[in-house]
């Protein structure tokens, strides 16, 4: 019986120890053996094998092994059957050192696989921020939006073509990130996101959350969302344009408002907030309700805006801030005490802010206007509230009690906005009834300061025909009334002068012919 020829494994064993085929501790089908020894040059088919091995090493993050393969002649831009390169793989895995090495060795930063994805898009998808910074620094002109999708079917329905937005005559609006623009023939307000949003995970998530809220809400007292730009940079949110600015500017210009007018504006805010709080299936907490985030439309009605910090209550009844509350400027004056204390809170934080706004409209000054920003939290912790300095008649019919109820220390004691609307509606009726019998001077005789105090328009503009007709009618009524008054005085004087001594006034009037009466220049029949 002839002996069997030795197998290749037996021959290798007989030959003694040799250089291992693969020097890493982990074997893979993507990691075939490297040809040559000590970094010898590879070519032809061996170069292709080395490129496949480089794909595996990119997945593992082995920068030293990739450097050896590149020194041996491996192609840094080698693409597999899916069109992906080693840079794609290392960007997905977050291996910043490998990414930097491949870019230094000539790897193309802007290369798409068969799904249209680039290494930068992959890094953003997996939130590998170190890799994002390296890729953007290498090719700053090719930034991909964090919400970019690779398929047209995945583009959201609210997506707007940025070429349709015309900023030719645009200008910055009240809040720094908003600009006025024209979109499809109408004026819109566009919120642009800064470039640092691309690498800031928290800001990107806040942008996503704001979009999730905006596309769900539709109410007359909430600013309307029109669309967004998410597939290109800069990312933008497009909202309806509010020509009269925000409530903060209105209060700065008007000062203290008449109670009836303040209640009317408060009802607009309460209706918008009631819609948000009772939204189904997810209630919405605004959490940043203050005059700068309440806008005025061309009719003077108010709309709630700016949902940067809003929270959606899904299965939870309460939420908690993950980070310390940092409200810019005077916004912290309206923040509920439980939020400042970093406690769990619910939608009653908006009721607290609403109470401060309503009181400010009547008082004409900021809450705790005599305190510095860093003293606000201490004032809230000591259960201190802004004082009521306006006359008591400005808080009639239970208005003061409603405000005090809304800013109660215990959130459970604060009413919801549905109750607030009912109370304010009743107060509005009583105030309107009181003002109906109140004597007011005619607008045409008011000085500029008096017009401002009475809430009339103080802008000088040409009067229309009907406005002049209205003023003329009011003056005619005054003249007619004054003429009648003088006429009756004249009759009384004549009667008194015609009564001789010893005769009664009644007889004197009866005997005197009345044809001469009513023919003087103060008679109602006298024509000017």
Order of alpha helices (4+ residues) and beta strands (2+ residues): alpha-alpha-alpha-alpha-alpha-alpha-alpha-beta-beta-beta-alpha-beta-beta-alpha-alpha-beta-beta-beta-beta-alpha-alpha-alpha-alpha-alpha-alpha-alpha-alpha
